[in-house]
Amino acid sequence: MSTNDPGGPGRGGATPSGPVPSQRRRRKRYFVMMGVCLTLFLLAGTVVYRWSIGAAAVMAIVAMAIPPFAAIVANRREPGDRWWDE
């Protein structure tokens, strides 16, 4: 298989044995950030609002700002990544 073959191992940075280590790090960071986002939304809407509506609103606003940054982190190129070359 050549590197330009759609089914080849170079497609998307994945190899037959699985994703490359940098891709795993990016996925982990993404899921951690999205987990924090979900936690902030849930806590703001179910717990914090009972004591402070302002704090709950701030938590919700911070949670709304996280997904764009998570997408940027998930798509950031790291040294040695070759999946951008395709």
C-alpha positions as CSV (number, residue, x, y, z in Angstrom):
1,M,0.0,0.0,0.0
2,S,1.2,3.5,-0.7
3,T,0.9,6.4,1.7
4,N,-1.7,8.0,-0.6
5,D,-4.0,4.9,-0.6
6,P,-7.3,5.8,1.2
7,G,-7.1,2.5,3.1
8,G,-3.4,2.9,3.9
9,P,-1.9,3.1,7.3
10,G,-1.1,6.8,7.0
11,R,-4.8,7.8,6.8
12,G,-5.7,9.9,9.7
13,G,-2.6,9.1,11.7
14,A,-3.9,5.6,12.5
15,T,-1.9,2.4,12.1
16,P,-3.2,-1.2,12.0
17,S,-2.3,-1.4,15.7
18,G,-4.3,1.8,16.6
19,P,-3.9,5.5,16.9
20,V,-0.4,7.1,17.3
21,P,0.6,8.2,20.8
22,S,0.1,11.9,20.0
23,Q,-3.4,11.2,18.8
24,R,-4.2,9.4,22.1
25,R,-2.9,12.4,24.1
26,R,-5.1,14.8,22.1
27,R,-8.2,12.6,22.6
28,K,-7.5,12.3,26.3
29,R,-7.2,16.1,26.6
30,Y,-10.3,16.6,24.6
31,F,-12.4,14.2,26.7
32,V,-11.0,15.7,30.0
33,M,-12.0,19.2,28.8
34,M,-15.5,18.0,27.7
35,G,-15.9,16.2,31.0
36,V,-15.1,19.4,32.9
37,C,-17.6,21.2,30.7
38,L,-20.4,18.7,31.4
39,T,-19.6,18.7,35.2
40,L,-19.8,22.5,35.3
41,F,-23.1,22.5,33.6
42,L,-24.6,19.8,35.8
43,L,-23.3,21.3,39.0
44,A,-24.4,24.8,38.0
45,G,-27.9,23.7,37.1
46,T,-28.6,21.3,39.9
47,V,-26.6,22.3,43.0
48,V,-24.9,25.7,42.9
49,Y,-28.0,27.7,41.8
50,R,-29.6,27.0,45.2
51,W,-26.9,29.1,47.0
52,S,-25.9,31.6,44.3
53,I,-27.6,32.2,41.0
54,G,-24.7,34.5,39.9
55,A,-22.1,31.7,40.6
56,A,-24.2,29.2,38.7
57,A,-24.5,31.7,35.7
58,V,-20.7,32.2,35.7
59,M,-20.1,28.4,35.8
60,A,-22.5,27.9,32.9
61,I,-20.7,30.7,30.9
62,V,-17.3,29.1,31.6
63,A,-18.7,25.7,30.5
64,M,-20.0,27.3,27.3
65,A,-16.5,28.6,26.5
66,I,-14.8,25.2,26.9
67,P,-16.0,23.3,23.7
68,P,-14.3,25.6,21.2
69,F,-11.0,25.4,23.1
70,A,-11.4,21.6,23.3
71,A,-11.8,21.4,19.6
72,I,-8.6,23.5,19.1
73,V,-6.7,21.3,21.5
74,A,-7.9,18.1,19.7
75,N,-6.8,19.4,16.3
76,R,-3.5,21.0,17.3
77,R,-0.5,19.6,15.5
78,E,2.3,18.2,17.7
79,P,5.9,17.8,16.6
80,G,6.3,14.6,14.6
81,D,2.7,14.4,13.5
82,R,2.4,13.4,9.8
83,W,-1.4,13.3,9.4
84,W,-1.3,17.0,8.4
85,D,0.8,16.1,5.3
86,E,-2.1,14.3,3.6
